[in-house]
Amino acid sequence: MIWMKADARRHEATIWARWLGKVPQMRRAFAQAIDDDPLLYNETASVGVLASAAARAGMLALAEYSATKRGDGRGRPHRHGRCDLWLCDPAAEISWAFEFKQLFCAPSPRRGTIAAALDRACADARKVHPLEADRCFGALLISAREGQALAPGAIERIEAVASGASFACKLGGGKLPVYLIMRETGC
């Protein structure tokens, strides 16, 4: 795991480095066990890998859980929904709720395509009820389609979107690099 953007003054930088540092190890273990990379399947599988990595890092993790969310309408009534991932670091006594999107892009995606996917994740994260977690994040996983590679210009566009996020990293250990961009939205 390589940070592309992280604020070392925040708790997340240290805690999440421990968490996300487990992901490349898990990707390699999956490659040995089943000769495949679950971060290249779909959003649900990817969130499962991230939850497992968090547990290996000593955190509490709950994927695809039932949660209270704000509705879309006037007055934004609360409704039952699902949240992609909840994490808690018992030592730091802090929790996070994440809403994810996953983008498997052509070798040269447009910056607007990347930014729009992150915006959708953030919009979903803003609907999470404030009592669900201490902090909420919209998150985007980005990789090329299997069997393809991202063009150098694509990586520059990913980095440009990441520069406006709270945290961003490059996850190795698999068939293709996967970029993770996270933006705090407030719950």
N, CA, C and O of each residue as an XYZ file, in Angstrom:
748
protein
N       0.853     -1.172      0.000
C       0.000      0.000      0.000
C       0.894      1.228      0.000
O       1.832      1.340      0.789
N       0.579      2.139     -0.901
C       1.336      3.393     -0.996
C       0.346      4.543     -0.878
O      -0.595      4.644     -1.664
N       0.562      5.413      0.110
C      -0.299      6.589      0.235
C      -0.068      7.526     -0.943
O       1.074      7.816     -1.300
N      -1.135      7.989     -1.532
C      -1.069      9.050     -2.537
C      -1.417     10.368     -1.864
O      -0.918     11.427     -2.243
N      -2.295     10.283     -0.843
C      -2.662     11.458     -0.074
C      -3.086     10.988      1.311
O      -3.932     10.104      1.444
N      -2.496     11.583      2.332
C      -2.850     11.275      3.718
C      -2.352     12.409      4.595
O      -1.268     12.946      4.368
N      -3.130     12.769      5.580
C      -2.755     13.800      6.542
C      -2.228     13.088      7.781
O      -3.003     12.521      8.551
N      -0.920     13.117      7.975
C      -0.282     12.395      9.079
C      -0.752     12.883     10.442
O      -0.547     12.193     11.440
N      -1.374     14.052     10.508
C      -1.854     14.572     11.798
C      -3.154     13.908     12.235
O      -3.536     14.015     13.400
N      -3.832     13.232     11.334
C      -5.111     12.599     11.659
C      -4.905     11.148     12.100
O      -3.998     10.465     11.625
N      -5.760     10.691     13.014
C      -5.701      9.305     13.492
C      -5.761      8.317     12.337
O      -5.080      7.292     12.343
N      -6.583      8.637     11.350
C      -6.791      7.702     10.248
C      -5.495      7.332      9.534
O      -5.338      6.190      9.104
N      -4.578      8.259      9.401
C      -3.353      7.976      8.643
C      -2.604      6.780      9.237
O      -2.144      5.911      8.496
N      -2.480      6.730     10.536
C      -1.773      5.628     11.184
C      -2.622      4.367     11.223
O      -2.150      3.283     10.879
N      -3.873      4.509     11.641
C      -4.758      3.356     11.782
C      -5.027      2.717     10.422
O      -4.974      1.495     10.283
N      -5.314      3.542      9.427
C      -5.638      3.004      8.120
C      -4.416      2.456      7.401
O      -4.556      1.559      6.570
N      -3.212      2.967      7.694
C      -2.004      2.380      7.101
C      -1.863      0.934      7.567
O      -1.482      0.061      6.787
N      -2.168      0.685      8.830
C      -2.141     -0.676      9.369
C      -3.201     -1.537      8.668
O      -2.925     -2.669      8.271
N      -4.421     -0.988      8.520
C      -5.531     -1.693      7.861
C      -5.222     -1.968      6.389
O      -5.212     -3.118      5.952
N      -4.975     -0.912      5.640
C      -4.800     -1.050      4.192
C      -3.500     -1.759      3.837
O      -3.361     -2.299      2.740
N      -2.544     -1.756      4.770
C      -1.303     -2.497      4.562
C      -1.519     -4.001      4.514
O      -0.674     -4.727      3.989
N      -2.633     -4.482      5.051
C      -2.968     -5.910      5.017
C      -3.556     -6.339      3.666
O      -3.539     -7.523      3.332
N      -4.069     -5.388      2.899
C      -4.745     -5.731      1.641
C      -3.808     -6.393      0.633
O      -4.190     -7.415      0.062
N      -2.601     -5.873      0.377
C      -1.727     -6.566     -0.579
C      -1.399     -8.001     -0.161
O      -1.315     -8.889     -1.009
N      -1.214     -8.231      1.144
C      -0.950     -9.587      1.632
C      -2.131    -10.503      1.319
O      -1.950    -11.647      0.904
N      -3.343     -9.983      1.522
C      -4.534    -10.786      1.251
C      -4.698    -11.065     -0.233
O      -5.097    -12.163     -0.622
N      -4.392    -10.079     -1.060
C      -4.498    -10.285     -2.507
C      -3.531    -11.379     -2.950
O      -3.879    -12.219     -3.780
N      -2.315    -11.370     -2.398
C      -1.344    -12.416     -2.741
C      -1.822    -13.785     -2.246
O      -1.654    -14.789     -2.938
N      -2.418    -13.824     -1.051
C      -2.919    -15.094     -0.512
C      -4.040    -15.651     -1.386
O      -4.090    -16.855     -1.640
N      -4.938    -14.783     -1.845
C      -5.995    -15.246     -2.754
C      -5.397    -15.758     -4.062
O      -5.865    -16.759     -4.603
N      -4.380    -15.090     -4.569
C      -3.756    -15.526     -5.817
C      -3.145    -16.920     -5.656
O      -3.212    -17.741     -6.571
N      -2.547    -17.183     -4.487
C      -1.968    -18.508     -4.243
C      -3.052    -19.565     -4.066
O      -2.919    -20.689     -4.550
N      -4.131    -19.196     -3.367
C      -5.171    -20.181     -3.052
C      -6.087    -20.475     -4.229
O      -6.425    -21.633     -4.475
N      -6.490    -19.448     -4.958
C      -7.481    -19.660     -6.025
C      -7.061    -19.053     -7.362
O      -7.841    -19.044     -8.314
N      -5.831    -18.546     -7.434
C      -5.312    -17.933     -8.649
C      -6.259    -16.858     -9.190
O      -6.532    -16.797    -10.389
N      -6.744    -16.025     -8.291
C      -7.655    -14.950     -8.685
C      -7.512    -13.788     -7.711
O      -6.896    -13.921     -6.654
N      -8.085    -12.659     -8.079
C      -7.982    -11.433     -7.287
C      -9.383    -10.909     -6.987
O     -10.024    -10.355     -7.880
N      -9.879    -11.065     -5.762
C     -11.243    -10.636     -5.455
C     -11.453     -9.128     -5.528
O     -12.599     -8.682     -5.586
N     -10.390     -8.329     -5.526
C     -10.567     -6.884     -5.707
C     -10.935     -6.542     -7.146
O     -11.264     -5.397     -7.454
N     -10.878     -7.527     -8.012
C     -11.243     -7.306     -9.410
C     -12.578     -7.950     -9.766
O     -12.925     -8.027    -10.945
N     -13.340     -8.418     -8.765
C     -14.661     -9.024     -9.012
C     -15.732     -7.949     -9.120
O     -16.222     -7.636    -10.205
N     -16.083     -7.389     -7.959
C     -17.148     -6.392     -7.880
C     -17.053     -5.680     -6.533
O     -16.212     -6.014     -5.698
N     -17.916     -4.707     -6.339
C     -17.873     -3.901     -5.114
C     -18.071     -4.747     -3.857
O     -17.368     -4.547     -2.866
N     -19.006     -5.680     -3.880
C     -19.293     -6.489     -2.701
C     -18.086     -7.330     -2.299
O     -17.735     -7.386     -1.120
N     -17.458     -7.972     -3.252
C     -16.265     -8.772     -2.952
C     -15.132     -7.883     -2.450
O     -14.417     -8.253     -1.519
N     -14.969     -6.728     -3.056
C     -13.902     -5.818     -2.641
C     -14.099     -5.328     -1.214
O     -13.148     -5.267     -0.435
N     -15.336     -4.980     -0.874
C     -15.628     -4.537      0.492
C     -15.380     -5.682      1.471
O     -14.906     -5.450      2.583
N     -15.694     -6.909      1.073
C     -15.408     -8.060      1.917
C     -13.925     -8.217      2.193
O     -13.531     -8.518      3.320
N     -13.103     -8.019      1.181
C     -11.648     -8.092      1.361
C     -11.192     -6.979      2.304
O     -10.368     -7.216      3.187
N     -11.720     -5.771      2.122
C     -11.343     -4.658      2.995
C     -11.771     -4.912      4.442
O     -11.043     -4.566      5.372
N     -12.940     -5.508      4.636
C     -13.401     -5.847      5.989
C     -12.483     -6.904      6.617
O     -12.130     -6.804      7.792
N     -12.102     -7.903      5.838
C     -11.205     -8.945      6.345
C      -9.835     -8.362      6.697
O      -9.241     -8.729      7.711
N      -9.347     -7.467      5.868
C      -8.058     -6.824      6.148
C      -8.133     -6.019      7.445
O      -7.188     -6.020      8.234
N      -9.248     -5.339      7.664
C      -9.410     -4.565      8.901
C      -9.388     -5.489     10.112
O      -8.763     -5.175     11.125
N     -10.068     -6.628     10.010
C     -10.077     -7.579     11.123
C      -8.666     -8.096     11.390
O      -8.274     -8.251     12.547
N      -7.908     -8.363     10.346
C      -6.520     -8.805     10.510
C      -5.651     -7.727     11.149
O      -4.634     -8.034     11.772
N      -6.047     -6.475     10.998
C      -5.299     -5.358     11.582
C      -5.776     -5.027     12.997
O      -5.343     -4.035     13.583
N      -6.669     -5.860     13.548
C      -7.123     -5.657     14.912
C      -8.317     -4.740     15.068
O      -8.624     -4.297     16.175
N      -8.991     -4.452     13.970
C     -10.162     -3.589     14.016
C     -11.432     -4.431     14.003
O     -11.409     -5.609     13.646
N     -12.526     -3.814     14.394
C     -13.834     -4.430     14.228
C     -14.358     -4.002     12.866
O     -14.231     -2.837     12.489
N     -14.940     -4.926     12.134
C     -15.419     -4.616     10.781
C     -16.749     -5.300     10.538
O     -16.963     -6.445     10.935
N     -17.641     -4.574      9.874
C     -18.942     -5.110      9.517
C     -19.263     -4.638      8.105
O     -19.375     -3.438      7.853
N     -19.409     -5.584      7.193
C     -19.688     -5.257      5.790
C     -21.166     -5.445      5.488
O     -21.814     -6.340      6.031
N     -21.689     -4.593      4.617
C     -23.067     -4.710      4.121
C     -24.078     -4.881      5.256
O     -24.856     -5.835      5.271
N     -24.055     -3.953      6.194
C     -24.938     -4.079      7.348
C     -26.174     -3.197      7.203
O     -26.177     -2.222      6.452
N     -27.209     -3.556      7.929
C     -28.452     -2.803      7.940
C     -28.241     -1.530      8.757
O     -27.735     -1.581      9.878
N     -28.632     -0.389      8.188
C     -28.364      0.902      8.836
C     -29.528      1.855      8.624
O     -30.347      1.687      7.720
N     -29.571      2.847      9.477
C     -30.536      3.922      9.313
C     -29.909      4.977      8.412
O     -28.764      5.383      8.612
N     -30.679      5.417      7.413
C     -30.183      6.422      6.474
C     -31.228      7.507      6.290
O     -32.415      7.302      6.544
N     -30.765      8.654      5.846
C     -31.685      9.744      5.514
C     -32.296      9.476      4.154
O     -31.631      8.969      3.250
N     -33.567      9.819      4.014
C     -34.220      9.669      2.724
C     -33.881     10.833      1.804
O     -33.179     11.767      2.194
N     -34.386     10.765      0.584
C     -34.101     11.793     -0.412
C     -35.081     12.955     -0.378
O     -34.754     14.051     -0.833
N     -36.248     12.739      0.140
C     -37.309     13.733      0.014
C     -37.206     14.912      0.955
O     -36.254     15.050      1.724
N     -38.199     15.740      0.871
C     -38.290     16.932      1.702
C     -38.318     16.524      3.171
O     -39.042     15.604      3.552
N     -37.538     17.200      3.983
C     -37.451     16.858      5.388
C     -36.533     15.673      5.660
O     -36.198     15.387      6.809
N     -36.136     14.998      4.610
C     -35.208     13.866      4.674
C     -35.527     12.894      5.804
O     -34.722     12.722      6.720
N     -36.694     12.257      5.745
C     -37.041     11.295      6.794
C     -36.054     10.123      6.796
O     -35.454      9.794      5.773
N     -35.906      9.519      7.945
C     -35.006      8.373      8.042
C     -35.699      7.121      7.510
O     -36.921      6.990      7.577
N     -34.893      6.211      6.984
C     -35.405      4.965      6.438
C     -34.382      3.877      6.705
O     -33.238      4.155      7.065
N     -34.800      2.656      6.528
C     -33.876      1.536      6.673
C     -33.104      1.388      5.367
O     -33.658      1.541      4.278
N     -31.840      1.095      5.495
C     -31.002      0.910      4.323
C     -29.821      0.023      4.668
O     -29.813     -0.660      5.692
N     -28.837      0.044      3.808
C     -27.627     -0.737      4.030
C     -26.432      0.184      3.872
O     -26.437      1.101      3.051
N     -25.423     -0.072      4.661
C     -24.169      0.665      4.552
C     -23.103     -0.349      4.139
O     -23.121     -1.494      4.591
N     -22.187      0.070      3.290
C     -21.204     -0.860      2.735
C     -20.215     -1.389      3.765
O     -19.933     -2.587      3.795
N     -19.687     -0.505      4.612
C     -18.652     -0.952      5.554
C     -18.630     -0.061      6.781
O     -18.674      1.165      6.677
N     -18.560     -0.690      7.939
C     -18.375      0.012      9.213
C     -17.112     -0.533      9.828
O     -16.927     -1.748      9.900
N     -16.242      0.349     10.273
C     -14.996     -0.037     10.937
C     -14.898      0.674     12.269
O     -15.397      1.786     12.439
N     -14.246      0.013     13.211
C     -13.988      0.625     14.507
C     -12.605      0.195     14.968
O     -12.243     -0.977     14.865
N     -11.845      1.139     15.471
C     -10.578      0.815     16.107
C     -10.820      0.882     17.609
O     -10.934      1.974     18.164
N     -10.900     -0.273     18.278
C     -11.193     -0.265     19.708
C     -10.170      0.511     20.536
O     -10.525      1.120     21.545
N      -8.910      0.495     20.121
C      -7.879      1.202     20.882
C      -8.078      2.713     20.812
O      -7.914      3.407     21.816
N      -8.429      3.223     19.641
C      -8.614      4.669     19.470
C     -10.039      5.106     19.785
O     -10.324      6.300     19.878
N     -10.935      4.126     19.950
C     -12.349      4.395     20.221
C     -12.960      5.348     19.189
O     -13.597      6.346     19.527
N     -12.738      5.001     17.923
C     -13.286      5.794     16.822
C     -13.843      4.839     15.774
O     -13.299      3.758     15.545
N     -14.940      5.259     15.140
C     -15.559      4.409     14.114
C     -15.808      5.201     12.840
O     -15.912      6.428     12.847
N     -15.899      4.451     11.744
C     -16.111      5.045     10.429
C     -17.157      4.242      9.663
O     -17.220      3.017      9.773
N     -17.963      4.936      8.900
C     -18.894      4.293      7.973
C     -18.453      4.679      6.561
O     -18.114      5.834      6.301
N     -18.461      3.706      5.660
C     -18.024      3.927      4.285
C     -19.120      3.511      3.318
O     -19.785      2.493      3.508
N     -19.293      4.305      2.295
C     -20.098      3.926      1.135
C     -19.142      3.866     -0.044
O     -18.421      4.826     -0.318
N     -19.137      2.741     -0.738
C     -18.193      2.498     -1.822
C     -18.861      2.503     -3.187
O     -20.045      2.201     -3.330
N     -18.071      2.850     -4.171
C     -18.354      2.605     -5.583
C     -17.083      1.978     -6.141
O     -15.984      2.245     -5.654
N     -17.240      1.149     -7.158
C     -16.077      0.556     -7.801
C     -16.159      0.835     -9.290
O     -17.200      0.661     -9.923
N     -15.046      1.266     -9.821
C     -14.975      1.662    -11.226
C     -13.915      0.816    -11.925
O     -12.724      0.917    -11.628
N     -14.369     -0.022    -12.861
C     -13.462     -0.767    -13.732
C     -13.432      0.017    -15.033
O     -14.400      0.007    -15.794
N     -12.345      0.683    -15.280
C     -12.353      1.633    -16.388
C     -11.550      1.158    -17.587
O     -10.701      0.270    -17.510
N     -11.867      1.797    -18.681
C     -11.099      1.617    -19.908
C      -9.679      2.130    -19.633
O      -9.454      2.813    -18.633
N      -8.736      1.812    -20.497
C      -7.357      2.244    -20.238
C      -7.185      3.753    -20.041
O      -6.211      4.185    -19.425
N      -8.104      4.544    -20.546
C      -7.946      5.993    -20.429
C      -9.279      6.655    -20.042
O      -9.926      7.279    -20.883
N      -9.690      6.519    -18.770
C     -10.962      7.114    -18.358
C     -10.877      8.636    -18.279
O      -9.799      9.202    -18.095
N     -12.026      9.284    -18.420
C     -12.067     10.738    -18.275
C     -12.033     11.095    -16.796
O     -12.510     10.337    -15.952
N     -11.468     12.247    -16.493
C     -11.430     12.720    -15.109
C     -12.853     12.878    -14.560
O     -13.111     12.560    -13.399
N     -13.768     13.367    -15.388
C     -15.152     13.544    -14.963
C     -15.821     12.241    -14.579
O     -16.645     12.218    -13.665
N     -15.482     11.153    -15.261
C     -16.032      9.835    -14.936
C     -15.577      9.394    -13.547
O     -16.365      8.880    -12.753
N     -14.305      9.601    -13.275
C     -13.741      9.228    -11.970
C     -14.357     10.095    -10.872
O     -14.789      9.580     -9.840
N     -14.397     11.398    -11.093
C     -14.937     12.320    -10.089
C     -16.419     12.057     -9.827
O     -16.864     12.131     -8.682
N     -17.179     11.754    -10.866
C     -18.613     11.494    -10.702
C     -18.858     10.234     -9.869
O     -19.785     10.199     -9.059
N     -18.041      9.210    -10.060
C     -18.199      7.986     -9.267
C     -17.901      8.266     -7.793
O     -18.607      7.766     -6.917
N     -16.866      9.057     -7.512
C     -16.566      9.424     -6.124
C     -17.692     10.284     -5.545
O     -18.061     10.118     -4.382
N     -18.228     11.182     -6.332
C     -19.347     12.020     -5.871
C     -20.566     11.172     -5.507
O     -21.252     11.469     -4.529
N     -20.843     10.120     -6.284
C     -21.978      9.240     -5.972
C     -21.751      8.510     -4.646
O     -22.677      8.361     -3.849
N     -20.533      8.062     -4.418
C     -20.218      7.392     -3.155
C     -20.380      8.359     -1.982
O     -20.898      7.990     -0.928
N     -19.932      9.594     -2.177
C     -20.050     10.603     -1.118
C     -21.506     10.957     -0.845
O     -21.891     11.160      0.307
N     -22.311     11.031     -1.889
C     -23.743     11.311     -1.707
C     -24.394     10.206     -0.882
O     -25.232     10.484     -0.023
N     -24.018      8.964     -1.135
C     -24.542      7.850     -0.344
C     -24.052      7.942      1.102
O     -24.814      7.669      2.030
N     -22.793      8.321      1.299
C     -22.231      8.417      2.658
C     -22.904      9.516      3.475
O     -23.062      9.379      4.688
N     -23.300     10.601      2.819
C     -23.982     11.696      3.536
C     -25.356     11.271      4.053
O     -25.910     11.929      4.934
N     -25.908     10.197      3.526
C     -27.214      9.711      3.964
C     -27.123      8.856      5.232
O     -28.140      8.594      5.875
N     -25.922      8.423      5.593
C     -25.754      7.593      6.780
C     -26.078      8.429      8.014
O     -25.613      9.561      8.144
N     -26.865      7.873      8.903
C     -27.275      8.570     10.126
C     -26.044      8.853     10.988
O     -25.161      8.002     11.093
N     -25.971     10.038     11.608
C     -24.804     10.400     12.429
C     -24.542      9.449     13.602
O     -23.415      9.384     14.093
N     -25.535      8.727     14.049
C     -25.324      7.798     15.161
C     -24.690      6.485     14.713
O     -24.318      5.664     15.552
N     -24.564      6.276     13.415
C     -23.988      5.029     12.901
C     -22.466      4.973     13.086
O     -21.906      3.898     13.302
N     -21.800      6.124     13.001
C     -20.336      6.156     13.093
C     -19.874      7.552     13.481
O     -20.622      8.524     13.372
N     -18.631      7.634     13.934
C     -18.061      8.940     14.279
C     -17.807      9.778     13.031
O     -18.008     10.992     13.034
N     -17.361      9.112     11.958
C     -17.064      9.820     10.707
C     -17.534      8.972      9.528
O     -17.508      7.742      9.581
N     -17.961      9.646      8.466
C     -18.427      8.958      7.264
C     -17.574      9.345      6.065
O     -17.139     10.489      5.933
N     -17.346      8.374      5.202
C     -16.524      8.588      4.013
C     -17.191      7.969      2.790
O     -17.757      6.877      2.855
N     -17.113      8.680      1.694
C     -17.406      8.113      0.392
C     -16.084      7.578     -0.133
O     -15.044      8.217      0.028
N     -16.119      6.410     -0.759
C     -14.871      5.790     -1.203
C     -15.044      5.215     -2.604
O     -16.106      4.705     -2.964
N     -13.985      5.312     -3.372
C     -13.994      4.824     -4.744
C     -12.803      3.905     -4.961
O     -11.661      4.282     -4.697
N     -13.074      2.700     -5.444
C     -12.040      1.759     -5.861
C     -11.949      1.833     -7.378
O     -12.963      1.725     -8.068
N     -10.744      2.015     -7.898
C     -10.553      2.174     -9.345
C      -9.473      1.219     -9.831
O      -8.396      1.124     -9.242
N      -9.773      0.525    -10.896
C      -8.767     -0.301    -11.555
C      -9.123     -0.411    -13.031
O     -10.228     -0.079    -13.460
N      -8.156     -0.883    -13.778
C      -8.435     -1.178    -15.189
C      -9.250     -2.460    -15.235
O      -9.325     -3.199    -14.254
N      -9.848     -2.708    -16.364
C     -10.516     -3.993    -16.565
C      -9.454     -5.084    -16.616
O      -8.326     -4.845    -17.048
N      -9.817     -6.265    -16.177
C      -8.846     -7.360    -16.159
C      -8.294     -7.584    -17.560
O      -9.030     -7.574    -18.547
N      -6.991     -7.785    -17.622
C      -6.333     -7.995    -18.906
C      -5.905     -6.706    -19.586
O      -5.301     -6.740    -20.658
N      -6.215     -5.566    -18.970
C      -5.816     -4.274    -19.526
C      -4.952     -3.552    -18.496
O      -4.852     -3.978    -17.345
N      -4.343     -2.480    -18.914
C      -3.555     -1.641    -18.010
C      -4.006     -0.198    -18.192
O      -4.445      0.197    -19.272
N      -3.894      0.572    -17.133
C      -4.236      1.989    -17.232
C      -3.138      2.738    -17.965
O      -1.953      2.485    -17.752
N      -3.534      3.655    -18.822
C      -2.584      4.499    -19.545
C      -1.979      5.502    -18.564
O      -2.615      5.839    -17.565
N      -0.762      5.985    -18.828
C      -0.153      6.980    -17.933
C      -1.061      8.202    -17.705
O      -1.116      8.723    -16.591
N      -1.749      8.648    -18.713
C      -2.662      9.782    -18.545
C      -3.805      9.462    -17.593
O      -4.304     10.343    -16.894
N      -4.219      8.194    -17.569
C      -5.301      7.784    -16.663
C      -4.840      7.881    -15.220
O      -5.593      8.321    -14.350
N      -3.633      7.480    -14.971
C      -3.094      7.547    -13.609
C      -2.998      8.999    -13.160
O      -3.267      9.308    -11.999
N      -2.617      9.887    -14.067
C      -2.578     11.317    -13.733
C      -3.971     11.840    -13.391
O      -4.118     12.659    -12.484
N      -4.986     11.380    -14.101
C      -6.359     11.817    -13.808
C      -6.844     11.249    -12.475
O      -7.543     11.934    -11.728
N      -6.484     10.019    -12.177
C      -6.819      9.437    -10.869
C      -6.148     10.251     -9.771
O      -6.779     10.573     -8.765
N      -4.885     10.582     -9.956
C      -4.159     11.378     -8.968
C      -4.760     12.766     -8.816
O      -4.767     13.317     -7.715
N      -5.262     13.338     -9.898
C      -5.889     14.665     -9.820
C      -7.156     14.613     -8.973
O      -7.388     15.504     -8.157
N      -7.978     13.581     -9.155
C      -9.183     13.436     -8.333
C      -8.780     13.148     -6.885
O      -9.390     13.673     -5.953
N      -7.761     12.319     -6.699
C      -7.287     11.980     -5.355
C      -6.780     13.213     -4.607
O      -6.867     13.269     -3.380
N      -6.261     14.181     -5.316
C      -5.733     15.376     -4.646
C      -6.821     16.164     -3.929
O      -6.526     16.917     -3.002
N      -8.066     16.002     -4.341
C      -9.177     16.680     -3.688
C      -9.866     15.828     -2.636
O     -10.890     16.235     -2.086
N      -9.324     14.660     -2.351
C      -9.930     13.747     -1.381
C      -9.244     13.894     -0.027
O      -8.262     14.623      0.112
N      -9.772     13.198      0.955
C      -9.170     13.209      2.287
C      -7.988     12.240      2.367
O      -6.947     12.558      2.943
N      -8.167     11.058      1.780
C      -7.133     10.024      1.765
C      -7.189      9.308      0.425
O      -8.255      9.181     -0.178
N      -6.041      8.845     -0.033
C      -5.989      8.061     -1.264
C      -4.740      7.194     -1.221
O      -3.702      7.594     -0.693
N      -4.861      5.995     -1.789
C      -3.712      5.109     -1.818
C      -3.782      4.195     -3.034
O      -4.807      4.082     -3.706
N      -2.663      3.558     -3.282
C      -2.545      2.566     -4.346
C      -2.325      1.220     -3.658
O      -1.390      1.057     -2.874
N      -3.199      0.260     -3.961
C      -3.126     -1.066     -3.352
C      -2.481     -2.040     -4.329
O      -2.990     -2.253     -5.429
N      -1.389     -2.614     -3.937
C      -0.694     -3.582     -4.768
C      -1.022     -4.995     -4.324
O      -2.023     -5.239     -3.649
N      -0.157     -5.920     -4.719
C      -0.294     -7.308     -4.298
C      -1.168     -8.160     -5.192
O      -1.276     -9.366     -4.966
N      -1.800     -7.574     -6.203
C      -2.698     -8.323     -7.071
C      -2.270     -8.276     -8.516
O      -1.168     -7.838     -8.848
N      -3.158     -8.733     -9.362
C      -2.884     -8.758    -10.799
C      -2.697     -7.348    -11.353
O      -1.833     -7.111    -12.198
N      -3.510     -6.425    -10.872
C      -3.460     -5.033    -11.310
C      -3.479     -4.133    -10.082
O      -4.057     -4.508     -9.062
N      -2.865     -2.960    -10.153
C      -3.007     -2.034     -9.025
C      -4.456     -1.559     -8.924
O      -5.142     -1.389     -9.932
N      -4.902     -1.349     -7.694
C      -6.227     -0.799     -7.429
C      -6.017      0.473     -6.629
O      -5.286      0.485     -5.640
N      -6.661      1.535     -7.063
C      -6.566      2.821     -6.387
C      -7.792      2.986     -5.504
O      -8.911      2.671     -5.909
N      -7.568      3.481     -4.295
C      -8.644      3.730     -3.344
C      -8.619      5.213     -2.974
O      -7.632      5.717     -2.438
N      -9.721      5.897     -3.269
C      -9.851      7.322     -2.959
C     -10.983      7.475     -1.956
O     -12.083      6.972     -2.183
N     -10.723      8.168     -0.838
C     -11.728      8.325      0.216
C     -11.886      9.808      0.560
O     -10.909     10.523      0.784
N     -13.132     10.239      0.594
C     -13.416     11.638      0.930
C     -14.383     11.677      2.124
O     -15.440     11.047      2.100
N     -14.001     12.423      3.161
C     -14.866     12.553      4.322
C     -16.067     13.402      3.945
O     -15.933     14.441      3.298
N     -17.241     12.945      4.358
C     -18.462     13.653      3.989
C     -19.186     14.226      5.191
O     -20.030     15.109      5.041
N     -18.876     13.751      6.354
C     -19.681     14.098      7.523
C     -20.930     13.242      7.486
O     -21.520     13.030      6.426
N     -21.325     12.758      8.634
C     -22.511     11.911      8.719
C     -23.746     12.784      8.922
O     -24.859     12.266      9.021
